[in-house]
Amino acid sequence: MAESHSPLLTLEQALVKMFSVVQPLTDSEVLALTDAAGRVTAGPIISPVDVPPFDNSAMDGYAVRLADLASGLPLPVAGKAFAGAPFTGEWPSGTTVRIMTGAPTPAAAQAVVMQEQAEVTDHGVRFTAPVKAGQNIRRIGDDIRRGEEVLPAGRMLGAAELPLLASLGIADVAVVRRLKVALFSTGDELRPIGAPLAAGQIHDTNRFTVRLMLRQMGCEVIDLGIVADNADALRDAFRQADNQADLLITSGGVSVGEADYTKTVLEELGHINFWRLAIKPGKPFAFGRLDHAWFCGLPGNPVSAAATFYQLVQPVIARLSGRVGWRLPARLRARLLTPLKKSPGRMDFQRGYFNSNDRGEIEVSSTGDQGSHVFSSFSAANCFIVLPAEQGPQQAGEWVEIEPFNQLLLA
């Protein structure tokens, strides 16, 4: 297929095309709560209990009945209530109960007076401030009602969610099974990391980078290594991945070079939805389908591979994994501190570093050489500087749009 026959898609058009066909996994498994961190709920989680499970005191103080306060006289203490050790004795009229935070309130209690508003005398406790019905009492079910949905389907479970479930006495949870992702690199010039290099050879950093990001996203990685630049080897690797994985990611082989067979084999074994994007870095990005697995073909240049994974593959993985409402961080307006080179034609994701100045304005600087082979531009960055397709060069002092990195590139 000649390059001129395939129009460039915008990033937004590519995402719409992918999301129109990719559907979340439906398979689930039940895990102990202790093993569920980073997993996605397979269905809504319903509370089996009321929270709090009983009326209890919000303060250290004294439980009272309003009628007993009418005389204004000190009230003798009839007993004490502690968290885990409620007051169970008889509560005579005209008395109060000493109570601690979290302790069940006696059945007849109408309010709790904090100890700072109480004065202990030889004749009992005198209260020094007006008392309102219901004050400082946490009612049963005030936080969560039994039968109420506490987490929806599609929520990733983390430090905010798992303690909530634990507080409800939930010991295990149904989660979407892990996404299986096969991965290989193509290119006769590639060598494993740490292997000696001959003339013209380079280390296979893309596969290493993508494998790290996949594991951060909780995927089960099937690493098929480096595949030779020939149709037979690629055909075998595609078939192996299609039999084992939900998604196949390759690095290299999706441009228009004479030795790039990946796109040709994909057209033979499946179909291509698109393969050229109006973004920089990352123009030769391919998306398609095999019999059983989805396919994402990353460019061979390291920066292009990482940028397209972040902008395109990451959203697809989130969708396949069942995450509802997943979004990249919102873009922000920032003042540019360094000039930027840019030619109109493609949306550009340049790597930058942003922070706030003394006036509270967000400022951003380029991290240097933006070549698609210069990965150091990522290691010093904390955001993309997003330049629209029609944009030209930018001067220091102009306002630009930035997209802060999420945990995938900051962890």
N, C-alpha and C positions, 0 to 999 in steps of 0.2 A: 504494500500500500504506500503510495507516494505521500510525502509529508503535506504537499499542497492540497491533497484530497481530504484532509482531516482538519477541520477548523479547530482553533484553540478554544477550550472552555474556560470560563472564569471559575474561580474557586467556589463561588456560590452555586453555579450551575452544576459543578461536579458533585458537591455535597447533596444537592437535591436529587441528582440521578442516583447516587448511591443509596440514599435513605428511602427512595421510592421502591427499591427492590430488596434491600437487606432487612430481615426480620429477626427479632431476638430469639435466642435459643429457648426451647420449651422444656428441656430435660432439667430435672432438679434432683437434689439429694438432701438428706437431713444430716446436719452436723451438730455436735455439741457446741454450746455457746463459746466455749474456750477455743474452739478451732474455726470460728466463723469470721474472724477479723478479715476485712478486705473482700468479703463475699457479698453477693447481691441477693436480696430477699426475693424468693420465687412467688410469693403471694403476700397479701396483706396480713399483718400480725395483729391479733386481737387480744386485748387484755383479759386474763382469766380472773382478775381480782379488781377490787376498788383500791385506789391510792389517794389518800391514806386509807388503810383498811378499817380504821375506827376513828372516832372523834378524838383529837389529842391536843395537847397544849403547845402553842407556838412559843411560849416563854417559860422561864423559871418564875414562879409566882404563887398565886393562890386562886384556887377554884372557888367560885361563889355562886349563890342563888340571889337574884336581884332583890327578892322580898326581904332577905336577911340584912340588906344594907339600909333599909328604910329608917331604922332607928338611929343610925349614925354611931352606934356603940361598937367598941372593939369586938371582934369575933374570935372566940377560942378556936384552936386548931384541933380538928377531930382526927386527923391522921395525915399520912403522907402518900403520894403517888410518884413512882419513878418509871422511867422507860423500862419496860419488861417486868415491872412489879407494880401493877395498878393498885389503887385503893379499893379494898373489898369489904371494909367494915361498914357498920351502920353510920349514916351521916345525919346527925341530929340537926333540927332547925336551929338557926342562930349560931352556926359554926362555919368554919372554912376548912378547906383541905389544902395543905401544902403540896405543890405539884411542880415537877421538873419538865423541861422541854422534851416533847415526844411522848410523855406519859399519857395513857388513856384518861380522858376526863371522866369524872363520876357521872352517872346517868342523868342526874338532876342539875348538873352544872350549867349555868347560863352565860358565864363569862370567866375569863382568867385575868386577874390583875397582876401586872408584872411586879416583881419584888421591889423595883425602884420606886413604885408608887404605894408601898406598904410600909407601915411602921409597927414594929413588934413592941408591945408593951406588956406589963405584968398581967394585964387583964385580957390580953388577946391581940389580934392584929387590927390596926386601924388603917383605913385606906385614905390616901391623901389626894386623890384625883377622881373626877366623875367616872362612872363605870357604865359602859354601853353593852346592851345584849349582844352576845356573840363575839365580843372582842377577844383576840388572842386564842381563839379556838379554831383549829383546822378540822373542818368537817369531813366525814367519810366521803370519799370519791371526789373531793375538791379538785384534785389534780387529774385523775383518770378514773373513768367509770368502768366497771366490769362490762365486757362486751363491746367496748369502744375500740376502734382501730387506732393503734399507737404508731405503727409504721406501715407505709404503703408498699405494694409490690414495686420492685425496681430500686430500692434504696440500698446503697452500699453501707455495710455495717462497719462502724469504727468506734472510736473512743466516745462519741456522743450517743451512739445507738445501743451498743452492747451493754453498758451499765444499766440503761433504762430497762432492757429486757431482763437482766439479772434481778433488778429490783422488783419485777413482777413475778419472780419465781419461775421464769421460763428457762428451761435447761437446754433445750435444743431448738433448732430453727431450720426451716426448709429454704435452701438457697439454690440459685441457678448453678448448674455444674460449670466447672472451669472451661473456658474456651480453649480448644486445641488449635494451636497455630504452628504450621510447618514453616521452615525457614531455610533458604539456601542462597548462596551467592554464585554468580557466574562470572567467568573471566579467567583465561589462561594465565593472566599476569598476576593473579592473586595467590598469596601464600599464607598459611596459618600464622597467627600472631606468635612471635618469638622464633619462627623459622628463619634460617639465613636467606638472604635475597640475592638472586642473580641479577644481571643487567636487565632492566626493564620490568622487574617485578616489584610488587608492593604488598604490604600486609593487608589482610582482609578485615579492616576495621568496621566496615558497615554492618556485617553480620554480628559482630561483637556488640556494637551500639544498639542494634535493633533487638537483640536477645535481652540486653539489660532492660530496655524499655518495656518489652513484653512481660518480663518477670515482675517489673514494678506494677504493671496493670493486672497482675494476678493470673496470667495466661499459663497454660501448660504448653511448654515449648518443645517442638519436635525439630531438632537441629539436623538438617541433612547435609551440612558442610558446604564445601566448594564443589560446584558441578562444572565439568569441562564445557567449553564453548563448542559443542556439536549437538546436532538435532537429536541423535539417539540417546545421549546421556541426559539431555534436558527432558525428553519424552518420558524416560524412566523415572526421573525425579518428580515430574508433574503427576504421574500416575500414583507413585508412592504417597505423595502428599495428599492427593485426592482421596485415597483410601483410608488415610489416618486422621485427617485434620478437618476443621471447620473453615479455616482460612489459611491460604498460602501467601507468604510474602517472599519476594525475590529481590535481590539487589543487583542492578546492572542488566543489560540485555534488552532494554525497552526503548532504545534510541533508534536511529535509522542507519547505523553502521552495517557494513557488509557482514560482519561476524556476529551480529546480534540476533540470536535465534529465538529468544524467549517469546517474543510476540508472535512469531510464525508458529511455534509449537502450541501456544495458547489458542490461536485461531483454529488449529487442527483438532485439539482435544476439548475445546470449550468455545467461548465467545468473548469478545472484547466489547465492553460498554463504551469506554473511551480510553484514550492513551496520550493526549497532548493537552496541556493546561497553560493558560495565560498567566502563569506565576513565575517568579524568580526568587530563589532557586527552585528548580523542580519541574521544568517544562515536560520532560518525558516521563510522566507518571501514568501507569496503566491500571485499569480496573476492569475485572471481568469475572467470569464464572466457569468453573469446571462442572463435572457431573454432580459432585457432592460439596465441593469447597468453593468459597469465594477466593478471588485472587487480587492481590495488590502488588504491582511491580514498581519498585523504587528505582530512581536513577542511580547511576554508579558513583557519582561524586559524593563524598562524605557529607558535606553540608546539605546538599540537595536531598539526600536520603533521609537525614534527620529531620529536615524541615517538612518534607512531604509526609513522613510518618506522623509528625506532630499535628499538622493541619488536616490531614485526610484519613490516615489509618487509625489514629487515636479515636476520632469520633465513630468510625465503623466498629472498632472493638467495643467501645462503650455501648453501642446499640446492640451488637450481637450478644453482649454479656447481660443484657436486660436492664441496664441502668436507665431510669426514667428521669428526664429533665437535665441530663448531663450537658454542660456547656463549657466552652473555653472561657477563660477570664474575660471580663468586659474590657473593651478598649478604652484608653484614657487619652486625654489631650496633654501634650507635653511640649515645652519649649526646647528647641534644638540648640545644642551647644557646639556642635561641629558640623561643617558642611557635608552634604551627601551627594555622591554621584548617582544619577538616575536618568535613564533614557525612557521616553514614553513608549508604551506598547504592552507591558505586562505588570501586574501587581507585584510589588517587590517587598520581600520580608527581610529587611536588613537587621542584623543583630546589634543590639544596643544595651546600654546600662543606664537605668533611671534611678533618681531619688528626688527628694523634696528639698528646695532651698529654704533660706531663712524666712521667706515671705509665704511659704506654704505652696509655692508653685512646683509642679513636677517638671524636672529637667531631664534631658536624655542626651547621651553622647554615643557616637558610633564606637564599636569595639575594634575598629581597624579594617584591615583588608577584608572585603566582602566576597572574595572569590569562592566558588563552590567547592574548592579543594582545601580551603583554609579553615580547619575545624577549631582553631584557637579562637575564632570569632564567637563561637558558642560558649567556650569555657569561661570567658570573661563577661558574658552577657546575662541579663536577667529579664530581657524582653525582646520582642520583635518591634522594629520601627516599620509600620505598615504604610507603604506609599502606593496610592492608587495607580491604576494602569496608565492613565493619561498624564500623570505627574512627571515633571522633569527634575533637574537638579534642585537641591534644597540648600539654602544658605543658613548659616548660624543665626539664631534669633527668630527664625520662623517657627510657627506652631505645626506640629505633626501629630499623628495618631500612633499610639503604642499599644501593644498587646502584652501585658505581663505574662511571663512563663508560669505555668502551673507546676505542680509537684513533680511532673514527669521529667522536667529539665532542671529543676531546682534541688531535688532530693540528693 
